[in-house]
Amino acid sequence: MTSLSVEILAADAAEPITSAGNAQLGIAVLAGIAVIVLLITKFKLHAFLALTIGSLALGAFAGAPLADTIKSFSTGLGNTVAGVGVLIALGAILGKLLADSGGADQIVDTILAKTGKKAMPWAMVLIASVIGLPLFFEVGIVLLIPVVLMVAKRGNYSLMRIGIPALAGLSVMHGLIPPHPGPLVAIDAVGANLGVTLALGLVVAIPTVIIAGPVFSRYAARWVDIQAPEKMVPARPSADLEKRPGFGVTVATILLPVVLMLVKALVDIVVDDPENGVQKVTDVIGSPLIALLAAVIVAMFTMGRAAGFTKEQLSSTVDRSLAPIAGILLIVGAGGGFKQTLIDIGVGQMILDFSKSWSIPALLLAWLIAVAIRLATGSATVATISAAGLVAPLAEGMSTGEVSLLVLAIGAGSLFFSHVNDAGFWLVKEYFGMNVGQTVKTWSVMETIISVVGIVLVLLLSLVL
């Protein structure tokens, strides 16, 4: 287990809370997921409530005592929030500092000023990927949309030629690269090494974002040849600031937690001695909590103070960054409760029993499960959390690299074919002024390309690792 993983409670290792057979458990899983899907899609219930009710329904369909189901759900929720809650909060603070200080605008303006017309789609991928590291997908879209629209308008580009690479950069970071909530929860659920997952995630992410971004945008621009809608070009986020942080120091601050975690992973592999002094130090500074906390503290000076923020303004920025993540924390926590309920009723063992007679690789199975839940619920986070809970037992006996690839397979599956039940679908549609058909031809196809290319690369890496 990594430093991200919390202490596994007795419930994880206990006997199943029901003696139901595999057939009943299989029906219970399908029924529980169906309840969640119906509540989210048909009744428009918040995902937190849907996951909570779905977990109780899962236990009931499996014949588990209600008290035991409640205990499993509560344990899973507590473990998950303890494991990733602080990290999500720190990531939100870092992202808000980046946006409010003008650091994001500084990165954008510097790269665009040095980029020629032919290289502009590649610049948009780079901008979105760097900015997308500490930001939630929806926040990233809101932050980048003004840039995408202004670049498309100023350079007379097809909106898809500029927009698709930016969306691809954000989406790949969201699905495959910690410290985003989905990958963090999957890492916690299957006991993966965060540093190794981050390193392999970058290996998968780079070719994936190139294919789904600049390469696919050529075809998307032909299929949907539209210009930036005038009414959607808003003011720049940092238009009222007198000064902004520098480009180099802003990029260095954003990349600081990534570098610290990668250094820890590298030292763990090269030194491989827990008693070694260097490894002890890197184990501390490369832990997700310390790495992100260090980045936040550094950002208060390199971004906040550099933009002329007073202590009161810094405090206000931190306050405003935490309120929007309450819903995300509740969804992630409830997803952890659902996962724990799955484990405690014996679903993990059921999948192990079935998978022994299947010829399908564990990585492909994880991807297919995540794809199914993504298509049904429209939520990449719900798909990641649920799939991680279902396939967690498959990680037993896997090497460190294989467990990390399992996380990436789940993440890739969670991005498959965004459609009308996904909030991101409507966000992209409205901002870019497209109709539903145009959004499917561009955004939905792009998400599918990311998912398929991602799992292909994961399977190829599995042959090496």
N, C-alpha and C positions, 0 to 999 in steps of 0.2 A: 504494500500500500504506500501511497505517496504522502507527503506532508499535507496535501490537500484533504486526504481522507480523514474522516473523524473516527473516533473510537467505535468499533462495531459492537453494538449492544447484543445482549443475549438473544434477542428476538431473531437476529440474523441466523444464528446457528441452531436455533431451537427446532424441535420437531414441527412439522406442518400443523397449523391450528385446525385443520380439517382432515378427515380420513377419506375424502372423496376420491373416486377413481379418476383416471386420466380423461375419460370421456366427459365426466361432469365438470372437471376443471377446465377442459377446453371450451365447453359451452359457457362456463362462468366467465372466462376471459373475453370471449366474443360478446357476451351480453353486457359485461362491464364496460368494454370499449364502446359498444353500441349506445349505451346510456350516455356516455361522455359526448359522443359524436352528435346524438340527437339534441342534447341540452345546449351544445355550443352552436350547432347549425340551425336547428329548427326553432328552438326557443330563445336563441340569442343570449343564453345565460353566460355570465362571466366564467372564464376557464377555471378560476379558483373554486367556485362553487360546483362547477361541473365535475371537476376531478375529485372533490370531496364526496359528492353524492355517488359518483361512479365507483369510488373505492368501497363505500358501504354496500353498494349493489353487488360489486364483485364478491365480497365476503358472503353476502346473503345467498347469491346464486351457488356459491361453492359449499354452502351448508356450514359455514363457520359461525361460532357464537358471536353475537353483536359486540359484546364487551371485548373479545379478543381482536375483532376487526378494528374497533376504535383504537385499541392499544397499538396495533401494528401501524395504523395510519398516523397516529400521533408520534410514534417513535421515528417513522420515516421522515415525517415533516420536520421534526426537531433535528435529526441528523443532517438532513440536507441543508437547512438554513444555517446550522452551525458550520457546515463545511464550506458553503459558498456565499452565504449572505453578506459577510463582511467584504468579500472580494467584489461582489456586484456593486456594493456601495462605494468602494474605493474607485472602481472603474467609472462609475457615474460621476464622481467628484472630478476625476481627471478629465473626463470628456467635457464637463461643464466649464472647467477652467480653460480648456483648449478653445472652446467656442466663444466664451464671454471676453477673453483677453484679446481676441483677434488673432490668436496663434494659428487657427485653422485658415483664416483668410490670408495670413502671411505665407503659409505653405502654398496655398493655391496660387496666389499672385506671383510668387517667385518662380514656380515651375512653369506657369503659363507664359511668363515674360521671356523665358529661355527656350520655349518650344516652338518649332516650326509647324506649318499646317499639317503636313503628313504625319507628324509624330503626335498630334493632339490627342487621338484616342488612347495612345499609350500613356500620355501624361495624365489623362483622366483616370486610368487604372491605377497609376502610381499614387495620385492624390487620394483616391477613394480608399485604397488599401492602407495607406499610412494613417489617414484620419480615422478609418474604420476600426483600427486596432483597439482603441479604448471606448468606442461609442457603440451603443445599441443601434440596431439596424434602422429603426424608425427615426432616431435622433440623427443618424448619419444622413438619411435621405433629406430630412428637413434642412440640415446644414449645407448639403452639397447641391440641392436643387437650384438655388439662386446662381451658383457658379456654372452649373451645366447649362441653364437657360441663357445666361449672359454670354458664355463662350459660344454657344450655338448661334446666338443672334449676332454677336459682334463679328464672328468669323464666317457667317453665312453657311454654317454646316447643317446637314440634316440632323435633327434632334436625336435620332437613334444612333448616329455615328458617334456622338459624344455621350449620350445618356446611357447606352447599354454598357460600355466599359466601366463607367462610374458605378452603375448598379451591380455589375459583376464583382467589382472590387469589394464593395460593401457586403454583398451576399456571401462571398467565399470566406471573408473574415468572420462573419456571423456564424456560419455553419461549421467551420473547421478549426478555427484558431482560438485557443484560450487567450485572454480571460473572459470571453463571452459566456453568458449563462449556460447555453446549451452544452457546449463542449465541457465546461467545468462540471456540470452535473453528471454527464456521461463518464468523465474521468473518475469522479467520486463513486459512481455506482459500480463500475467494473474494476476499480482498484488500479487504474493505469498510472504510470509515471508521468507527471505533468510536463517535465522538461523534454522527455523523449517524444511525447505526443505533440508538443509544440514544434519540435524539430522536424518530425515526420509530417506534421501538418503543413509546414512551410514547403516541404518537398512536393507535397500533393497540390498545394494551393497555387504555386507559381504557374505551372503549365495549365492548370484548370482555368485560372483567371485569364490567361492569355487567349485560350481557345474560346471561352464563353464571352470574353470582352472584345478586344480589338478585332479578332478574326470573325466572330459571329456578327459583330455590328455592321460589317460590310453587307451582309445579306439582309439583316434587319432593316437597314436603311433603304434597301431596294423594295422590300415588302411593304414597309410603312414609311413613305417619304413625306415627313411632316416637319414644319418649322416650329420654333419655340413660341408657345402662345403668349401674346403680349400681356394679358391680364395676370399671368402667373409669375412675372418677373418682379420679385419683392426687393426691398432694400437689403443691403449687405448687413450681416449681424454686427460688424464692428465699425459701421459707418460713422458713429458718433465719437469714437475714441481718438484722442490726440496722438497717441503712440501705440505701437504694437511690439510684441517680442520678436527677436530676430529669427530668421529661418532656421539656421543651424542649431541654435539652442532649443528651439521648439521641437524639431525632429528628434534631437538627442533625448529630450525629456520623454517624449512618447515612446521611444524605443527602449528606454532604460529598463522597465520591468521585463521586457522580452529578452534583452541581453543578459540580465542577471539570471533569469531562469534557464537560458541556454548554457550559460557558464556552469551552472550547477549540474546540468545534465552531462556536459562534457567532462567535468571533473569526476563525476560519479562513474563514468565509463572508463576514463583513463586511469584514475587512481584506484578506485574500487576498494577503498580501505576506510571503513567508518571511524577508525581510530586516528587516521591521518589528520593533522592540524589544518591543512589547506581544505580538505574535504569538509571538515566540521564547519569552517567559516563559510564556504560556498553553500553548504546545506541550509545555513541560516539566511544569508542574504539572498539566496536564490529561491527561497520558499515563496509561494504566491503572495502571502500576506505581507511579508517584509518587502518584497520587490515592488508591489503596488503601493504600499504605504510610503516607501522611499520616493517613488515617482510623484505621488501626490504632494509630499512635502517639498520636493525640489520644484514642482510646477508652481507652487505658491510664490516662489521667488522668480523663477525663470519666465513664467507667464504672467501671474497676477501682479507682482510688484513691477515687472518690466512694463506692464500696461498702465502703470500708475495707480493701481488699486490701493485703497487704504485698508487697514485692518478690518474695518466695518464692511467694506465691499467684498473682501475675501470671505468673511464670515457669511455674508448674504449669498454669495455664489455657492458656497458649500450647502447652505440651507436649501436653496432652490434646486440643487442637484439631487437631493435625496427624496423629495416628495414624489416625483414621477416614477420612482422605482418600486414604490410600495406594492403596486399590482404585480409587477414582475416577481418580486420576492415571494408573494403569496402563491402565484402560479407555480413557481419553481418548488416551493415547499410542499404544496399539495401534490405536485408530480412525484416528489420523493415519498410522500405518504402512499400514493398509488403503487409506486414501485415496491415499497416494503410490504404492502398487502399482497402483491403478486408473489413475492418471495415466500411470505409466511404461510400462504395457503398451499404452497408446494408446486407452483407453476414452473419455477426454475428447474426443478427435478423432472417435471413432465417434459419440458423441452429437451433436457439432456437425454431422457429416455428415447424420445422420438428421433433426435438428431443422430443417435448411434446407428439407426437403420437408414438414414437419409444419405444420399451421395452429394448433397449440396454443401459447399464449404460454409463454415461458421460465419465468415465475413460477409458472404453473399446473403446468408440468412438474415443477419443483422440489418443489412441494407434493405432487404425486401420488407421486413417488419416495419422499419422506419418509413419506407415509402407508403405502405398501406395506411399507416396512422396519419401521415402527412396529408394524403389525398382525402382521407375521411374528415379530419378535424381542421385542416388549413393552417395549423400552427406548427412551425418548425420546432419550437421549444417543447410543446406537448409530445410531438413525435419522438424527439430525442430522449426525453425523460422516460416515456413509456417503453420505448424500444430498449433502452439501457437496462431497465428493470427486468424485462423479459429475457434478455440474452446474457445478463450478468453471470449466470452459472457457467456459460461457455468459456469464460475467461480462466476457469480453473485449469491449471496445467499448462497454460500458454506462456510463452516467453514474454519478457517486458515489451519487446517490439511488437509482438503479435497483439498484445492487449491494447497497445496504443493504436494499432491499425483497426481494431474492433471499434474503438471510439470514433475514428475517422470514417469508417463504413457507416456507422449510425448517423454521423453528422451529414455525410453526403446524401443518404437516403432521406433525411429530414427536409432537404431543399427541393425535392422532386416536384415538378409541375405545379407551381402555385396557380390557383384558379379562384373562382368567385367566393369561396369560403375563407380566403386569406385576406387579412386586413392590408397586407403589403400590396396585394393585387390592386385594390381600389386606390391606395395611396399613389402608386405609380400612374394609374389610369388618369386620375384627376390632375395631378401635377403636370403631366405631359400632354393633357388635352386629347387623349385617345378615346376611342370607343372600345367596347368589350372585345370585339374581334381583333382589333389592332393590338390590344394589350396581350391577348393570348399569343399572337404571332411573334411578339417581341419578348416581353417580360417572362411569360410562362415558358416559352421555348428556351430562353436563356437559363432559367432555373433548372430545367430538365437537363440541359447540356452540362451544367455544373455538377449535377447529381451523377449523371452517367459517366462523365470523364473522371470524376472523383473516385467512384467505385472501381473503375478500370485501373486507375493508377494504384489504388490501395491493393487490389489483387495482384498487380505486377510486383509491388514492393514485398508482398507476402512470399513471393517466390524466392526473393533474395534473403529476407529475414527469417 
